[in-house]
Every structure is written in C-alpha cells, then in structure tokens.
Amino acid sequence: MTAIAELTAPDTLKLPAQITAQFRPSDRFVVWVEGDTVYLKRITPASVVEIVDQAPAEEPLTLDEINELVHQARREQK
C-alpha cells in the first residue's frame, strides 16, 4: 500500500486513515532515518505472561509489581 503523509504542525506527522486504522492510540513507535527514507516500527510491549515468565523464580514479584501487571492486562483487554 502506498499513501501520502503530511507534516502539518511543528512535530506533527499526519498519517493517512488507512494506515492509522491498523493501530491503537496508545501504540508507540521507534523512528529512524536512512538517507531520504523515514521508518516507523511499532513497539510491541511484552505481554503480562512474558513478564511473569521472565521474572526470576528465586525473587517473587512484589504486591506492587503484581498490581501493575493486573492493571496492564486489563488495559490490554480494552
């Protein structure tokens, strides 16, 4: 797919609707430039399951960490 983006206000890049429809407002991107090409790559946050799986077994998660994971999981479901 090819579409035209427009630099509107200072530091604002307006993407075509068919592009933005593929993302959520909370999505974040890493951006880099190579020559005259600008790349946007969506950052995929680790899932709650991956975070828990990567936690060291000998160090249990704190209640605050568990609380944050629960809130994160609920945000992902919306």
Backbone hydrogen bonds in HBPLUS format (Angstrom, degrees):
<---DONOR---> <-ACCEPTOR-->    atom                        ^
c    i                          cat <-CA-CA->   ^        H-A-AA   ^      H-
h    n   atom  resd res      DA  || num        DHA   H-A  angle D-A-AA Bond
n    s   type  num  typ     dist DA aas  dist angle  dist       angle   num
A0006-GLU N   A0014-LYS O   2.96 MM   8  5.12 158.7  2.01 140.7 147.5     1
A0014-LYS N   A0006-GLU O   2.72 MM   8  5.12 170.5  1.73 161.8 158.4     2
A0008-THR N   A0012-THR O   2.98 MM   4  5.70 143.0  2.12 148.4 158.9     3
A0012-THR N   A0009-ALA O   2.98 MM   3  5.18 148.0  2.09 144.2 134.6     4
A0019-ILE N   A0016-PRO O   2.97 MM   3  5.43 144.2  2.10 111.3 121.8     5
A0020-THR N   A0016-PRO O   3.07 MM   4  6.44 165.1  2.09 156.9 160.2     6
A0021-ALA N   A0017-ALA O   2.93 MM   4  5.89 143.7  2.06 148.0 155.8     7
A0022-GLN N   A0019-ILE O   3.08 MM   3  5.80 163.3  2.11 119.3 124.5     8
A0023-PHE N   A0020-THR O   3.08 MM   3  5.49 169.5  2.09 116.8 120.0     9
A0027-ASP N   A0024-ARG O   3.03 MM   3  5.43 165.4  2.06 117.0 121.7    10
A0043-ILE N   A0028-ARG O   2.78 MM  15  5.60 173.1  1.78 148.2 148.7    11
A0030-VAL N   A0041-LYS O   2.85 MM  11  5.32 160.0  1.89 151.7 153.0    12
A0041-LYS N   A0030-VAL O   2.95 MM  11  5.32 157.7  2.00 154.2 160.9    13
A0032-TRP N   A0039-TYR O   3.17 MM   7  5.39 152.8  2.25 137.2 144.8    14
A0039-TYR N   A0032-TRP O   2.82 MM   7  5.39 172.9  1.83 170.0 172.2    15
A0034-GLU N   A0037-THR O   2.92 MM   3  5.33 162.0  1.95 156.6 162.4    16
A0037-THR N   A0034-GLU O   3.08 MM   3  5.33 160.8  2.12 123.0 128.3    17
A0051-ILE N   A0047-SER O   3.03 MM   4  6.36 158.1  2.08 153.5 159.5    18
A0052-VAL N   A0048-VAL O   3.00 MM   4  6.24 166.9  2.02 156.4 158.9    19
A0053-ASP N   A0049-VAL O   2.86 MM   4  5.97 158.8  1.90 148.2 155.0    20
A0054-GLN N   A0050-GLU O   2.96 MM   4  6.08 143.9  2.09 144.6 152.9    21
A0055-ALA N   A0052-VAL O   3.24 MM   3  5.26 149.6  2.33  99.9 108.8    22
A0059-GLU N   A0056-PRO O   3.19 MM   3  5.46 155.5  2.25 106.3 113.7    23
A0066-ILE N   A0062-THR O   2.95 MM   4  6.26 161.7  1.99 154.6 159.6    24
A0067-ASN N   A0063-LEU O   2.85 MM   4  5.98 158.5  1.90 146.9 153.3    25
A0068-GLU N   A0064-ASP O   2.95 MM   4  6.18 158.5  2.00 147.3 152.5    26
A0069-LEU N   A0065-GLU O   2.97 MM   4  6.22 155.0  2.04 147.0 153.9    27
A0070-VAL N   A0066-ILE O   2.97 MM   4  6.24 154.8  2.04 151.3 157.7    28
A0071-HIS N   A0067-ASN O   3.03 MM   4  6.34 161.2  2.07 150.6 155.5    29
A0072-GLN N   A0068-GLU O   2.88 MM   4  6.07 155.1  1.94 147.4 154.9    30
A0073-ALA N   A0069-LEU O   2.92 MM   4  6.11 160.1  1.96 148.0 153.0    31
A0074-ARG N   A0070-VAL O   3.03 MM   4  6.29 155.9  2.09 147.6 153.9    32
A0075-ARG N   A0071-HIS O   2.97 MM   4  6.23 152.5  2.05 146.3 153.8    33
A0076-GLU N   A0072-GLN O   2.96 MM   4  6.23 155.8  2.02 151.5 158.0    34
A0077-GLN N   A0073-ALA O   3.15 MM   4  6.40 138.3  2.33 140.3 150.5    35
A0078-LYS N   A0075-ARG O   3.23 MM   3  5.46 142.3  2.38 102.2 112.1    36
